[in-house]
Amino acid sequence: MKRLALLVLGILPIILGAQTLNGIDEIAPFSEGLAAVRQGDQWGFIDEEGQLVIDFRNDLHWNKNADTSQEDITGVRYPMFKEGLCMIRKIVEEGVPVYGFINTEGKVVIEPQFLNIYPFENGYATGVLFHKTLKGENEFKLKIYEFKFHDVLVHTSGKIEEYFEPRQNIQMTSKRYRLPDIGAKLLTEGLIAVHVRDKGWEVRKLTL
């Protein structure tokens, strides 16, 4: 009996140690049962029992100087789940960032492809989609790409439900790039406002 008690006492610190998370620099508020925790420049997620359920990674989007009055990516202070998705960031095209989403298992479900995007609400979000197509090669065997940009409506599955206005004059170099405003905004479940170049905003009905 004593040997059993000693064995249990020996295992107990290991179990407790597995539940203890040390060296945390910052803890974000809980959302949808998960809270982001930061070590250095990496974030992971704990559940409501304090268990690390998504390991530390460096692609979660956050900004310590975020303007939290804004709804787009500039307002994201902490990594946070909303409708089962959390925003990630990837650098492309000479330092320009694009954004996608992981699910609560840490798997990428929407590949980084948006220059700017609003949070999901009732299953949908609007954003500025970046699309890069290989057109061929020039006489120096250098690859030639075509860049296209659209305001779009996207579902939490990653499916693009609607393409709205094409966007112009977005420069994909770090020195000339400026974060584009989103030219489509959900008003209600059945209405969306779309900005049309030289015409202003239009209110349109959605048939989803």
N, C-alpha and C positions, 0 to 999 in steps of 0.2 A: 504493500500500500504506500509505504514511504517512497519507494522507487518511482511509483506512478505519479505521486504528488510532485516529486522532484522533476520528473520528465515534463509534466504540465507547466511547472514554473519555468523550466528551461525554454520551452516553446513560446510561452506567453510574450516575452520581450520581442521575439521575432515577429509575432503576429501584430503586436502594437506598433513595432517599428515600421511594418508594411503599411500601416494606416496613417503614419505621420509624414507630413510633407514639409521639408525644411528648405531654407534659402529662398523663400518667396519674396519678391520685391514689390509686388502689387497684386491686389485682388479686386476683381470687378464685381459688380452686383450680380446676383442670380437672375437668370432669365430662362424660362422653360426648363427649370430644374437643373441648370448647369451654370457654373461661374468660371470665367476665365482667370487664370493665375499666371503671373509673369515671373520669369527668371531671366534677367538681362534683357535681351531683345526677343526672347522666345516666349510664346504663350502656350499653355495647355488648358484643359478644362477639368474641373472637379464636379462630382455630383453632390447631392445634399447630405451624403454621409462622409464627405471629405475624400473620397477615392478619386485618384487621377484616372479619368476615363478616356481622355484624349491626350496623348503624350505631347510634350513641348515641341513646337515647330516654329519656323521663322516666316511662314507665308500668311499668317493671320493678319488682317488689316486692322490697324489702330493708329491713332494720332494723339499724342499727349497734348497738342495745341489745338485740338478739334474745336470748331465753332458748333457747339451742340444745339444751337438754334436752327441749324441747317439740316435738311432731311436727306441730302445726298451723301456721297462718300466723305465730304469735308466735315460732316457732323459725327463721324464714327470715332468716339473716344476710346472705347474698349472693344475687343472682339466679343460678340454677343449673338446668341441664337434668337432668331425670329422666324416663326413658322417652320421650325426644324432646320433652318439654314444659317450658316455663319459665313461672312465674307472673307475671301482670301485674295491675295494680290500677287501678281507676277510681272516682272519687268521684261518688256520687249522693246524693239525698235529704239535703240540708243537711249535707254533709260526711261522710256515712257511706260507707266504702269497700266495694266489692265486687271479687271476684277472678275472673280467667279465665286463659287460657294461650295462648302463642304456640308455634309449632313452630320447628325449627332454621333455617328460612328467614326467620324474623321475622314470619310471618303469624299473625294471630289465628285459632285453630282452635276455641277454646272462649271464647265471649263472657263478659266479666265479669258474673257472676250469683250468686256464692257469697259469703256473709258470712264463712264459715270453711270450710276444706277441708284434708284430709290429703294428703300426697304420693301420687302414683300408684304402685301396686305391682302387678305382673303384669296391667297393663292397666286397673286400676280404682282408684277412690278414693271416699271418703265425704265428704260435706260438708253444709252448711246452705244450701239453695237459697232465693234471694229472688225472688219473682215479683210483678210490679206489673201490675194490670189496670185499664184505664179503665172506670168504671161509668157515667159520664154527667156532666152539669153541674147545678149548683144554680141557685137563682133569680138569683144574681149572675153567672151565666155562668162560674163557676169550675169547673174540672175536678175530678171526684171520682174518686179511685183506691182500689182495694182491694189491700192487701198480704197476701200469703200466704207462709208459710215452711214448709219440709219438710226433714227429714233424708233424703238421697238417696244412691243409688249411681250413680256416673257412670263411663262408659268414656272412654278416651283420645280417642275420636272426638268426644266431647261429648254423646253420647247418654245420657239419663237412663235407666238400666236398671231401677231400683226406687225407688218412693216409700215411705218408711217413715212415721214419726210426724209429724203436723203440729206445728209449734212455736208456742207462745203467748208473749205478753208481750215481744215484741221491739220496742223503740221506735226508730223510724227518724228520730230527730232527734239532732243532734250532742251536745246537752247531756244527753240521757237514754239514748243508745245505749250498750250494753255488748256487747262481743264475745261471741257465743253459743258455748258448748261444743258440740262435735259429738256428736250423740246416736246415732251409728251407727259401728261400728268393725269392720273386717275382721279376723277371727281367723286363718283359713286361706282357701284358694281356695274352699272349700265352706261355710264358716261365717261368720256375722256376728253381732255383739252389737248389740242395739237397745235404747235406753233408752225405756221406756214410762212416761208420766207417772203418778205415784202408785203405780207398781208396781215400779220398778227396772229392772234389765237383763234382757233375754231373749236366749237364744242360739237363732238360727234357721239353718236350712239354706238355701243359695242354689242355685237351679236356673238357671244361665246357659247 
